[in-house]
Amino acid sequence: MNYFDFHHHKKNLPYGIYNMELTDKTPDSLYSIGIHPKDILYDAITDQLNWLIENITGNCFAIGECGLDSFVPVDQKIQEDVFLKQIEISNEIKKPIIIHCVRKFYEVISFRKKANQAMIIHGFNKKENIALDLLKNNFYLSFGKAVLYNLSLQNTLKSIPLNKIFLETDNEDFEIATLYQKVADIRGISPDTLNEQILENLETIQHG
């Protein structure tokens, strides 16, 4: 069984969404393309945005990862400006947004009203109250390796609607099937049923 990997960094993994890097050529499989907060260059933002636009092909599934990060040494206002530009690109080309967020969840929520497309927080591993606030604002949550060992996150997963989740390996070295099995066990369903739901979710964010 092939399980869909919503966000990964492995070029040889065709069944999922590859997170394209600034130096990559556009891949033959599904990918996302964006300007990560840590990669923002003050004197080259226009060039970076042009690179993004020029590398959107038919295999591009989403814009991202992009967002806000309180730990990177890039001015918060500039991060917000670049994030907003990418939201506008997403609106124009009608593709979802994969969001990187570190300690800026409520700032990210404030941008939700500017987006016409689905917004997905990737690598979500925070407390249940943050998850619920994101869900109230119509975000999707993508979960990664932390689910395998984080008991609090496992508990949070019990209350997340299945039509609002995705699963990912990100840049971790483990099998996505392991994560599907764990989440299926937590929810009392089969991994295949979980995979079917996630494929439905993909259809929803792509066309909904």
C-alpha positions as CSV (number, residue, x, y, z in Angstrom):
1,M,0.0,0.0,0.0
2,N,1.3,3.5,-0.9
3,Y,0.6,6.0,1.8
4,F,0.6,9.7,0.8
5,D,3.4,11.7,2.3
6,F,2.1,15.3,2.5
7,H,5.4,17.1,3.0
8,H,8.8,15.5,2.4
9,H,12.4,16.4,1.3
10,K,13.2,13.2,-0.5
11,K,13.7,13.6,-4.3
12,N,13.3,9.9,-5.0
13,L,9.9,9.6,-3.3
14,P,7.2,10.0,-5.9
15,Y,4.1,9.4,-3.8
16,G,3.7,12.7,-1.9
17,I,4.6,16.4,-2.1
18,Y,8.2,17.2,-2.4
19,N,9.3,20.4,-0.8
20,M,11.3,22.1,-3.5
21,E,14.5,23.9,-2.5
22,L,15.9,27.1,-3.9
23,T,18.6,25.3,-5.9
24,D,16.3,22.6,-7.3
25,K,15.0,22.1,-10.8
26,T,11.3,21.5,-10.9
27,P,10.7,17.8,-10.3
28,D,8.5,15.4,-12.3
29,S,6.4,14.5,-9.3
30,L,4.1,16.7,-7.1
31,Y,5.9,19.5,-5.3
32,S,5.4,22.6,-3.3
33,I,7.5,25.7,-3.8
34,G,7.9,28.7,-1.5
35,I,10.3,31.0,0.3
36,H,10.9,29.7,3.8
37,P,11.4,32.4,6.4
38,K,15.0,31.3,7.0
39,D,15.8,31.7,3.3
40,I,14.6,35.3,2.9
41,L,17.4,37.5,1.5
42,Y,16.8,41.2,2.2
43,D,18.5,42.4,-1.0
44,A,17.0,39.7,-3.3
45,I,13.3,39.3,-2.2
46,T,12.0,40.4,-5.7
47,D,14.4,37.9,-7.3
48,Q,13.2,35.1,-4.9
49,L,9.6,35.8,-5.7
50,N,10.3,35.8,-9.4
51,W,12.0,32.5,-9.0
52,L,9.0,31.1,-7.2
53,I,6.6,32.3,-9.9
54,E,8.8,31.1,-12.8
55,N,9.0,27.6,-11.3
56,I,5.3,26.9,-10.9
57,T,4.5,24.1,-13.3
58,G,1.7,21.6,-13.7
59,N,3.2,19.4,-11.0
60,C,3.1,22.2,-8.4
61,F,0.5,21.2,-5.8
62,A,1.0,24.0,-3.3
63,I,2.8,27.2,-2.3
64,G,5.2,26.7,0.6
65,E,6.6,26.1,2.8
66,C,6.3,29.7,3.8
67,G,5.2,31.4,7.0
68,L,6.6,33.0,10.2
69,D,9.4,31.9,12.5
70,S,10.3,33.7,15.7
71,F,13.8,32.1,15.8
72,V,15.2,33.1,12.4
73,P,17.3,36.3,12.1
74,V,14.9,37.9,9.6
75,D,12.9,41.0,10.6
76,Q,9.3,40.1,11.6
77,K,7.8,42.7,9.3
78,I,9.8,41.4,6.3
79,Q,8.7,37.9,7.1
80,E,5.1,39.0,7.1
81,D,5.5,40.9,3.8
82,V,7.0,37.9,2.1
83,F,4.4,35.6,3.6
84,L,1.6,37.9,2.4
85,K,3.1,38.0,-1.2
86,Q,3.0,34.2,-1.2
87,I,-0.6,34.2,0.0
88,E,-1.4,36.5,-2.9
89,I,0.4,34.2,-5.4
90,S,-1.6,31.3,-3.9
91,N,-4.8,33.2,-4.4
92,E,-3.9,34.0,-8.0
93,I,-3.0,30.5,-9.1
94,K,-5.6,28.8,-6.8
95,K,-3.2,26.5,-5.0
96,P,-3.1,25.7,-1.2
97,I,-0.4,27.0,1.1
98,I,1.9,24.8,3.3
99,I,2.9,26.8,6.3
100,H,6.0,26.8,8.4
101,C,5.2,28.3,11.8
102,V,7.4,28.6,14.9
103,R,5.9,30.4,17.9
104,K,3.8,32.7,15.6
105,F,0.5,30.8,15.4
106,Y,-1.7,33.7,16.3
107,E,0.1,36.0,13.8
108,V,-0.4,33.3,11.2
109,I,-4.1,33.0,12.1
110,S,-4.4,36.8,11.5
111,F,-3.4,36.2,7.9
112,R,-6.1,33.6,7.3
113,K,-8.7,36.2,6.2
114,K,-6.3,37.2,3.4
115,A,-6.1,33.7,1.9
116,N,-8.8,32.3,-0.5
117,Q,-7.1,28.9,-0.6
118,A,-6.6,26.1,2.0
119,M,-3.9,26.7,4.5
120,I,-2.1,23.7,6.1
121,I,0.3,23.9,9.1
122,H,3.0,21.4,8.4
123,G,4.8,19.6,11.2
124,F,2.2,20.5,13.9
125,N,3.4,19.4,17.3
126,K,1.9,22.0,19.7
127,K,-0.7,21.9,22.4
128,E,-4.4,21.0,21.9
129,N,-5.6,24.6,22.5
130,I,-3.5,25.9,19.6
131,A,-4.8,23.0,17.4
132,L,-8.4,23.9,18.3
133,D,-7.8,27.6,17.6
134,L,-6.3,26.8,14.2
135,L,-9.2,24.5,13.4
136,K,-11.7,27.2,14.3
137,N,-10.0,29.3,11.7
138,N,-10.3,26.6,9.0
139,F,-6.7,25.5,9.0
140,Y,-5.6,21.9,8.2
141,L,-2.9,20.3,10.3
142,S,-0.2,18.0,9.1
143,F,1.5,15.7,11.6
144,G,4.9,14.2,11.5
145,K,7.4,12.0,13.5
146,A,6.5,13.6,16.8
147,V,3.3,11.7,16.9
148,L,5.3,8.5,17.3
149,Y,6.6,9.5,20.8
150,N,4.8,12.6,22.0
151,L,1.9,11.4,24.3
152,S,0.3,14.9,24.5
153,L,0.3,15.1,20.7
154,Q,-1.2,11.6,20.5
155,N,-4.0,12.8,22.8
156,T,-4.6,15.9,20.7
157,L,-4.9,13.8,17.6
158,K,-7.9,12.0,19.2
159,S,-9.9,15.2,18.9
160,I,-8.9,16.4,15.5
161,P,-11.4,15.8,12.7
162,L,-10.0,13.3,10.3
163,N,-11.1,15.5,7.4
164,K,-8.6,18.2,8.7
165,I,-5.4,16.1,8.9
166,F,-2.4,15.1,6.8
167,L,0.6,13.1,7.6
168,E,4.2,13.7,6.6
169,T,7.8,12.6,7.1
170,D,9.2,16.2,6.6
171,N,13.0,15.7,6.6
172,E,13.1,12.9,9.1
173,D,14.3,9.4,8.2
174,F,11.5,7.0,8.9
175,E,8.7,5.3,6.9
176,I,5.5,7.2,6.4
177,A,3.6,3.8,6.8
178,T,4.8,3.8,10.4
179,L,3.0,7.1,11.0
180,Y,-0.1,6.0,9.3
181,Q,-0.2,2.9,11.5
182,K,0.3,4.9,14.7
183,V,-2.4,7.4,13.8
184,A,-4.8,4.7,12.7
185,D,-4.3,2.9,16.1
186,I,-4.9,6.2,17.9
187,R,-8.2,6.7,16.0
188,G,-9.3,3.1,16.0
189,I,-9.4,2.7,12.3
190,S,-7.4,0.9,9.6
191,P,-4.4,2.6,7.9
192,D,-6.1,2.1,4.6
193,T,-9.2,3.9,5.8
194,L,-7.0,6.7,7.1
195,N,-5.2,6.9,3.7
196,E,-8.5,7.1,1.9
197,Q,-9.6,10.0,4.1
198,I,-6.3,11.8,3.5
199,L,-6.7,11.4,-0.2
200,E,-10.2,12.9,0.1
201,N,-8.7,15.8,2.0
202,L,-6.2,16.3,-0.8
203,E,-9.0,16.6,-3.3
204,T,-10.8,19.1,-1.0
205,I,-7.8,21.4,-0.6
206,Q,-7.0,21.2,-4.3
207,H,-10.5,21.9,-5.6
208,G,-12.5,23.1,-2.6
